[in-house]
């Protein structure tokens, strides 16, 4: 059983930056692809970014490409989401998720995650 705890959310102004962290415990972190998702008020949860087991492969939803960067530190069992040039439409609860990938270290899944964190709220004012 993997536990995921997000942190780093907050209230910022448009154009500001935030870095989210997700600390994992209870499993072998280096065997999980890690993703970030978000859910705005009244909206469905959507994929934001993913990093493969090694961190070499990443993918992003189009709306954050060039602004967000996902990274991971397997020694610290932590995945990060650096969010730059934030916009009001980035306001959401952000969740990290883990997908067990022991045989596909380059996989960057967008669905089918095994474990989820409780989320951290980001709010971007205009």
N, C-alpha and C positions, 0 to 999 in steps of 0.2 A: 504494500500500500504506500503510495507516494503522497506526501502532503506538500502543498504549494501555498506560499504566503506572499502576496503582492504588497508592495509599498511604494511610496514616492508620489502618490497623487496629490492634487491640490488645486487651488484656484489661482489662475494666472491670466494675464492679458494676451490678446492676440499678438502674435509675433514672438512671444516668449518661448522658453524651452523648459522641458521637464524630462527627468530620467526616471523611469519606472524600474523597479527591481522585483524579481520573483525568486525567492529562496526555496529550494526543494530539499526534502528530507524523506527518509524511509525507503529509498530505492537507489539503484545505481544510476545516477544522473546522466552519466556519459553514454547510456544506452537509450536515451529518450530524445526524440526530436521535440523541440519546444516551440510553442506558438503563443502569440498574443491575439486576443480577440477583444471586441468592444461592443457595448450595447448602449445606445442612446435612449433617452426617455421616449417610450412609445414605439421603439424600433426593435427589430430583431437583432440578435447578436450576429456580428459579422467578423470575418477573418481580417486581421490587420497585417501580421507578419509571422514568419516561421524561420527557424534555423535548424539545420540538420544536426545530427549527433556530434559531428566534429566542429560544426560552426562554419565550415567552408561554404556550404550552400545556404542561400537565403532566398526568400521571396516576400513580396509585399503586395498589398492591394493597391490598385492604381492611385487612389486618392492620397496615399501617404508616400509614394515613391519620391525620392529626392529630399524628403523632410524627416523621415523616421529611419532609425538604424537599429536593427536587432543584433545583439551579440550575446555571447555566453562565456562563462568562466567555469570550466568543468572542475577545476580544483576547488572552487568556492561553491559549487552546486547552485549557481545563480545564473539566471538569464536576465538581460536588460533590454529595455526599449528606450532609446534616446529619441525624444520627440522635439523637433525644432520647428520654428516658424509656425507655431500652433495657430489654429483657426477656431472660431466658435463652433464650427461643425465637428471638431474633434472632441467636443464635450461628450463624455460617456463614462460608463463604468468599464474599466479595462481588466480583463481576465488573462491570466497565463494558463497554459495547458500543456500537458505532457503526453506524448504518444510513443509507446514502446516500439523501438526499432532496432532490435538486436542483430538483424540480418541485412538491413538496408541503411547503412550509415550515411548515405547521401540523400535519403528521402526527405522531402519537405512537404508533408501533408497539410492539407487545408481542412480536412474533416476527419472524423473518427477518432478523436482524442480520448485517451483513457482516464486522465485525471485533470481536475480543474481546481483553480484557486477560488477564493471568495470574492475577489475583485477589489479594485481601488478606484475611487472616483476622481475624475479629472473634470475641471470646469474651466472653460476659456471664455473670457468676456471680451466683447468687441470694443 
